[in-house]
């Protein structure tokens, strides 16, 4: 099987953890198929403009072509406009910019299946290519593409529907996303909830928490709350900080660690200054997969009260690590966080309820022990990428075979 993948999100020097879980799935798939080529477009910014904004130089950090874990990765430049409302236009720009390259890849490598990761813009590009070259196509819905970007304007909605209805198979990150996608469509959609899973072996506790604490320079006498994700308010960061401020009043034992891109950090810093708690909150920025795993082995509870989600990988990682989780009860989270069984899930934006749930999880040893035991078992059985890749192969083979049958029917 020869596969072409189109995804703007893929690990790179600029963002080492971008779509890391999808990438891990592709790395697991690579030895089991004949070839995988990933085209991961990046924003074109003229080099002469970099002097005006240093952060733009990050788009030039990666080489155009590389080979990683058995996959050929190509990172071409495309014209792109900023903001979710421009996603529809960006799909058209991406197709125009990439068509000569994608045509050559398909023809020279005898590509058999096209995959688009994200419904818009990648999905629409993948669907259009499949029509041009009469190839089977599969697209992923990942969360924000369906929940928010698709409904910003009519063009986005039209193109998202086209991607959904023209795909030979749509892969959903969760059952909740599957239901949302079906509501968006005017026609039938062939959709499967497929859990990519995580590298469970990377997160299973291989060392005692005391060893992890020492390795990270953390204090064994403290209790650490952990948040992992982009520091934006829709991830529930303000609720995390407000809950921590309440909890910190109980004891000087509690501290907070926040891992992720520091987008809205100034708001958090202002809140912490007002509460005189700056010295008890630690911002770690973007960390590697391996470093995140270390913090999960060292901390006492993951707090993740996001306002909306597909199926967040960070929660699965924590569960695989044996780290107790307190989350919001939105989206696909409730497919893995079963209240009082594998963790605690509370309504989003409810600081008082969140605070009580955190304290309960930290202080109730029986609850903590049962939740972590059940959570580790669930992740190992159903969300391990090394196991789930075989199901993906079965799905890809089925859409490939169905396309062959359709071609024969048309020819006859």
Secondary structure by P-SEA (a helix, b strand, c coil): cbbbbbccccccccccccaaaaaaaaaaacccccbbbbbbbbbbccccccccccccccccccccccccccbbbbbbbbbbbccccaaaaaaaaaaaacaaaaaaaaaaacccbbbbccccaaaaaaaaaaaaabbbbbbbbccccccccccccaaaaaaaaaaaaaccbbbbccaaaaaaaaaaccccccccccccccccccccccccaaaaaaaacccccbbbbbbbcccccccaaaaaaaaaaaaaaacccbbbbbbccccaaaaaaaaaaaacccccccccccccaaaaaaaaacccbbbbbcccccccaaaaaaaaacbbbbbcccccccccccccccbbbbbcccaaaaaaaaaaaaccaaaaaaaaaaaaaaaacccccccaaaaaaaaaaaaaaaaaaaaaaaac
